[in-house]
Amino acid sequence: MLQLVNVGHKSLADYATIATRGLMAEIRRLAEPLAGKRVVHLSATAFGGGVAEINYTLIPLMQDAGLEVEWRIIRGGEDFYNVTKLIHNALQGNPQGLDDEQREIFRRYQAENAAELEDIYDFVVVHDPQPVGMIEHFPESRAHWVWRGHIDFSAPNESVFDFVLPWIKRYDAAIFHMRDYVPRREGLPPCYIWPPAIDPLAPKNMALSSEDAAYIVDQFGIDVERPLLTQVSRFDPWKDPLGVIDAYRIVKNRFPEIQLALVGSMAHDDPEGWDYYNQTVEYAGGDPDVYILSNLNNVGSVEVNAFQVHSSAVLQKSIREGFGLTVTEALWKTRPTVAGRVGGIVAQIQDGETGWLVDSAAECAEACVEILRDPREARQRALYGKEFVRRNFLTPRLLRNWLVLFNQLLGNDTSGAEVAVVSAAS
């Protein structure tokens, strides 16, 4: 059997004061006909990245709503994860393709993982490309299979996309963050459009006083009396940590007291992460005001929370971004947020109203300077950003969307509780 992830317990009742009364009533109504339905989520890792963070909240809330839900992790060696990283990058536009040996490695692990999965579920939810091909080995499955893509598919490497496309076509439904990510291809299943969400009650997002945040940040040697810029991301070229360092250096010319924290996590399905972590350390050039930290420095969810709360500005200078939950987190904490004008970030930040959208290191630096010069105006934008997140990007809304989809796949009536669905070829 594939590894089972222990997600603990969460109660929907705890979210009643955060979500609207109407939403909570809708969740209860949609959950009733799904009571006892068996669901399994399949993903590549239980740690690091947005998929894992979402599942640690979504799955126990699905359970509390009355469904029987499991989360299982596929197996893979270094050869497999090297291939899946290539696929991940290619689907976001990297020109490097796959050779025959790499394609065979991917297919072999799909078969091996499928052999470890029992066909006993009503719904199988497959996250991202790593397990996408397992469906091929269940031609007679009675389950409804749903594929959830969490990255930016707007300009994929066509040869790699054509490699995974036949598997996606087998699913009963596919879910994308944004309409622009839906491939214009014939034969795809119904494509649902909804963004991910954050858990406002999780340790990473729970209320944290400025005093407690400063105390935690101080433990990492950062001078809490001086301003701090922070980016929270994997060490990945798409997150552009080198560009963040460039922006910081420009800001430092005007505000010499500024400090920078690059806070990331090292996931086991991301072998490329170590290479880029080392590149980032080298690029920082030993600057004592640049702090490059990860889970290996005991930076966990509470510490990330503290860094975001304590920062004068939170950055997410992505070049490509599926959605960017770190942006959601920063906005929820009422922090002035500067982010790349890419992917799902533009669905979260209204430039000039709830934050700053930028296209270069120079623009990123200028936004940071503006925040440091006028913190009162910056906070006003941040307040608007928090309310936008409250209305659109918290977990109860995400749970509601899943319940709508499950009901629709079963043919149940969901009138008055629709979700966006598009024709892939349109």
RAPEBEL-V15288 format. One record per residue. PHI is phi in degrees with one decimal (none if undefined). OMEGA is omega in degrees with one decimal (none if undefined). Layout:
# RAPEBEL-V15288
phi: <PHI | PHI>
omega: <OMEGA | OMEGA>
This chain:
# RAPEBEL-V15288
phi: <none | -67.3 | -58.2 | -93.3 | -94.8 | -84.5 | -100.7 | 72.4 | -127.0 | -136.8 | -116.4 | -59.1 | -60.3 | -68.7 | -98.7 | -63.0 | -85.2 | -102.1 | -83.0 | -72.7 | -61.0 | -63.5 | -65.5 | -65.2 | -67.0 | -65.9 | -59.8 | -63.1 | -65.9 | -71.0 | -76.1 | -56.1 | -74.1 | -100.5 | -55.5 | 83.8 | -67.6 | -94.8 | -130.0 | -126.7 | -100.8 | -118.1 | -148.7 | -86.6 | -153.2 | -101.6 | -148.5 | 88.7 | 94.3 | -68.6 | -59.7 | -62.4 | -62.3 | -61.6 | -65.3 | -65.1 | -104.2 | -60.3 | -66.5 | -64.4 | -72.1 | -60.7 | -63.7 | -66.3 | -77.5 | 112.8 | -88.1 | -98.3 | -125.2 | -123.6 | -129.4 | -123.7 | -107.8 | -73.8 | -98.7 | -170.4 | -92.3 | -59.9 | -62.3 | -66.6 | -70.7 | -63.8 | -68.5 | -67.0 | -68.0 | -60.1 | -63.8 | -56.3 | -66.1 | -65.9 | -67.8 | -101.3 | 112.6 | -65.1 | -73.3 | -66.7 | -100.5 | -113.4 | -91.3 | -62.3 | -64.4 | -65.6 | -64.0 | -68.4 | -58.2 | -62.0 | -62.4 | -62.1 | -71.2 | -62.0 | -65.7 | -63.7 | -70.6 | -61.4 | -66.2 | -96.8 | -110.8 | -79.1 | -92.6 | -126.7 | -107.9 | -86.4 | -138.1 | -118.3 | -108.2 | -107.9 | -101.6 | 66.6 | -72.2 | -55.6 | -103.1 | -59.1 | -84.1 | -62.3 | -59.7 | -58.9 | -94.6 | -130.9 | -65.5 | -107.4 | -61.9 | -87.7 | -74.1 | -89.7 | -100.6 | -125.2 | -107.1 | -113.7 | -92.1 | -109.8 | -118.6 | -87.9 | -103.0 | -71.6 | -142.2 | -76.1 | -66.6 | -62.3 | -66.5 | -75.0 | -63.7 | -64.4 | -69.2 | -90.6 | -57.4 | -58.8 | -71.0 | -58.1 | -63.1 | -76.8 | -76.0 | -81.2 | -159.9 | -129.1 | -124.2 | -127.5 | -66.5 | -138.5 | -59.7 | -64.9 | -85.8 | -73.6 | -64.5 | -86.4 | -131.4 | -75.1 | 88.4 | -76.9 | -71.5 | -53.1 | -108.3 | -93.0 | -118.8 | -155.2 | -78.9 | -75.5 | -157.0 | -112.3 | -93.6 | -68.4 | -103.8 | -71.4 | -53.4 | -71.0 | -121.9 | -67.0 | -60.8 | -137.7 | -68.5 | -62.5 | -67.3 | -66.8 | -63.0 | -63.0 | -61.2 | -67.1 | -62.0 | -59.1 | -65.1 | -98.6 | 84.2 | -84.3 | -77.6 | -75.6 | -89.4 | -112.6 | -65.9 | -132.7 | -103.6 | -136.0 | -120.4 | -109.1 | -166.7 | -61.2 | -83.9 | -150.2 | -58.5 | -67.6 | -87.5 | 53.4 | -63.3 | -67.4 | -65.3 | -63.7 | -63.9 | -59.2 | -63.2 | -57.4 | -65.0 | -67.2 | -61.2 | -63.7 | -64.1 | -101.9 | -127.2 | -59.4 | -83.7 | -66.6 | -124.0 | -131.6 | -118.7 | -107.8 | -115.1 | -137.4 | -129.1 | -102.6 | -96.4 | -72.4 | -94.6 | -132.9 | -61.8 | -67.2 | -58.5 | -65.7 | -61.6 | -76.0 | -59.6 | -64.8 | -61.5 | -65.5 | -59.9 | -64.0 | -66.6 | -66.8 | 62.1 | 74.7 | -59.0 | -69.1 | -98.3 | -109.8 | -112.2 | -111.5 | -127.5 | -151.6 | -58.8 | -73.0 | -99.6 | 64.2 | -91.1 | -111.1 | -63.6 | -65.8 | -66.0 | -59.4 | -53.8 | -63.5 | -61.4 | -66.5 | -63.8 | -79.5 | -74.3 | -67.3 | -149.0 | -107.1 | -108.9 | -148.2 | -85.1 | -75.6 | -93.2 | -131.8 | -157.5 | -61.8 | -139.4 | 96.3 | -65.8 | -65.8 | -66.7 | -57.1 | -61.0 | -64.5 | -63.2 | -60.6 | -88.5 | 60.2 | -103.4 | -57.7 | -124.2 | -118.4 | -146.4 | -65.7 | -82.4 | -143.7 | 49.9 | -71.7 | -60.8 | -70.8 | -82.3 | -105.9 | -107.4 | -93.6 | -56.1 | 86.0 | -116.6 | -114.1 | 173.7 | -126.8 | -104.3 | -134.2 | -120.5 | -159.9 | -62.6 | -63.9 | -66.8 | -60.7 | -63.1 | -62.9 | -62.9 | -63.4 | -61.2 | -60.4 | -64.5 | -68.0 | -75.8 | -135.6 | -63.1 | -67.3 | -65.5 | -61.8 | -67.6 | -62.0 | -60.1 | -63.0 | -63.9 | -62.5 | -63.1 | -61.7 | -68.2 | -64.4 | -65.3 | -56.0 | -78.5 | -124.8 | -129.7 | -106.7 | -57.2 | -55.8 | -64.9 | -64.9 | -58.6 | -56.4 | -61.5 | -63.0 | -65.0 | -60.3 | -62.7 | -59.0 | -63.1 | -64.8 | -64.2 | -87.9 | 83.1 | -79.7 | -73.1 | -122.4 | -57.9 | 86.4 | -137.9 | -85.2 | -129.7 | -69.5 | -138.7 | -129.2 | -83.5 | -60.5 | -84.9 | -80.0>
omega: <175.8 | -177.5 | 177.8 | -179.7 | 175.9 | -175.8 | -179.5 | -176.5 | 171.5 | -178.9 | 176.3 | -177.8 | -178.9 | -176.7 | -173.1 | -178.7 | -179.6 | 178.2 | 179.3 | 179.8 | 180.0 | 179.2 | -178.8 | 177.6 | 179.1 | 177.8 | -179.9 | -179.5 | -178.5 | -177.5 | -172.9 | -179.6 | -179.1 | -176.3 | 177.7 | 178.3 | -176.6 | -177.6 | 171.2 | 172.0 | 178.9 | 176.7 | -173.4 | -175.6 | 176.6 | -177.5 | 176.3 | 177.3 | -172.9 | -177.6 | -179.3 | -178.7 | 178.2 | -174.1 | -179.5 | 174.9 | -175.3 | -173.6 | 176.5 | 176.0 | 172.2 | 178.9 | -179.4 | 177.7 | 174.1 | 177.4 | 174.0 | -168.5 | 174.6 | 173.5 | -178.7 | -175.3 | 178.0 | 179.7 | 177.3 | 174.4 | -179.0 | 179.5 | 179.3 | -176.2 | 171.8 | 178.9 | -177.3 | 175.1 | 174.9 | 179.2 | 179.0 | -179.1 | -178.1 | 179.6 | 174.5 | 170.2 | 178.6 | -175.0 | -178.0 | -179.2 | -179.6 | 174.1 | -175.0 | -179.4 | 179.5 | 177.2 | 179.9 | 175.7 | -179.0 | -179.0 | -177.6 | -179.5 | 174.7 | -179.7 | -178.7 | 179.5 | 178.3 | 179.6 | -178.9 | -177.3 | 176.8 | 179.3 | -173.3 | -170.4 | 171.8 | 179.7 | 173.7 | -178.2 | -176.4 | -175.4 | 171.9 | -170.3 | -169.9 | 178.8 | -168.6 | -174.8 | -178.9 | -177.5 | -179.1 | -173.8 | 177.2 | -175.1 | -178.1 | -176.1 | 176.1 | -177.5 | 167.6 | -177.4 | -178.5 | 177.4 | -178.2 | 176.8 | -175.2 | -176.5 | -176.4 | -178.2 | -171.2 | -179.6 | -173.7 | 166.9 | -169.8 | -176.9 | 179.5 | 177.7 | 177.4 | 177.5 | -176.8 | -173.9 | -179.3 | 177.5 | -179.1 | -178.8 | -179.1 | -173.2 | 177.3 | 178.0 | 173.9 | -176.8 | 178.4 | 179.2 | -172.3 | 178.7 | -178.7 | -178.0 | -176.7 | -179.0 | 177.3 | -178.2 | 175.4 | 171.1 | 178.4 | 175.8 | 173.3 | -175.4 | -178.5 | -176.8 | 168.8 | 179.9 | 173.5 | -176.8 | 175.8 | 177.0 | -177.3 | -178.3 | 178.7 | 180.0 | -179.1 | -173.3 | -179.1 | -179.4 | -178.9 | -178.1 | 178.5 | 179.3 | 178.8 | 178.5 | -179.9 | 179.4 | -179.2 | -178.8 | 179.6 | -178.3 | -179.3 | 175.8 | -179.2 | 179.2 | -174.0 | 176.2 | -179.2 | -177.3 | -175.5 | 168.4 | -178.1 | 165.3 | 177.1 | -176.7 | 164.8 | 173.8 | -166.4 | -179.0 | 179.7 | 179.1 | 173.8 | 176.1 | 177.5 | 176.1 | 175.8 | 177.9 | 176.1 | 180.0 | 177.9 | -178.7 | 176.9 | 178.7 | -176.4 | 176.3 | -179.2 | 178.6 | -174.3 | -177.0 | -175.2 | 175.4 | -179.6 | 172.3 | 171.6 | -171.8 | -176.7 | 174.5 | -179.6 | -177.8 | -174.5 | 179.4 | -176.2 | -178.6 | 179.0 | -177.2 | -179.5 | 178.9 | -177.1 | 172.6 | 180.0 | 175.8 | -179.2 | 177.8 | 179.7 | -177.6 | 178.5 | 172.0 | 177.4 | 178.3 | -176.4 | 178.8 | 174.5 | -177.4 | -179.0 | -168.3 | 178.1 | 176.2 | 178.0 | 172.6 | -178.6 | 172.9 | 177.3 | -174.1 | -179.4 | 179.1 | 175.7 | 176.1 | -177.7 | 179.2 | -179.7 | -178.8 | -175.2 | -171.0 | 172.1 | 175.2 | 173.5 | -177.3 | 168.4 | -171.6 | -176.3 | 172.1 | 170.5 | 180.0 | 176.6 | 175.2 | 178.5 | -178.7 | 176.6 | 173.7 | 178.1 | -179.7 | -178.4 | 178.5 | 179.4 | -179.6 | 178.3 | 178.0 | 171.0 | -169.8 | -179.6 | -173.1 | 179.1 | -179.8 | -175.6 | 169.2 | -177.0 | 178.6 | -177.0 | 174.2 | -176.6 | -175.9 | 169.8 | -172.3 | 180.0 | -179.2 | -178.7 | -179.6 | -176.7 | 173.0 | -174.3 | -177.9 | -176.9 | 176.6 | 179.8 | 178.3 | 177.5 | 179.5 | -179.0 | 177.2 | 178.9 | 177.5 | 178.8 | 179.2 | -178.3 | 180.0 | -175.2 | -176.7 | -179.8 | 177.6 | 178.9 | 179.8 | 179.2 | 175.3 | -177.6 | 177.6 | 176.0 | 179.4 | 179.2 | -178.6 | 177.2 | 176.8 | -179.5 | -176.2 | -166.7 | -164.3 | 175.5 | -169.2 | 179.5 | 176.7 | 179.2 | 176.9 | 178.8 | 179.8 | 178.9 | 179.9 | 176.0 | -177.8 | 179.9 | 178.7 | -179.8 | 179.1 | 178.0 | -179.0 | 179.6 | -179.6 | 176.7 | -178.8 | -177.1 | -179.8 | -174.9 | 169.9 | -177.2 | 176.4 | -176.8 | 171.5 | -175.7 | -174.9 | -176.4 | none>
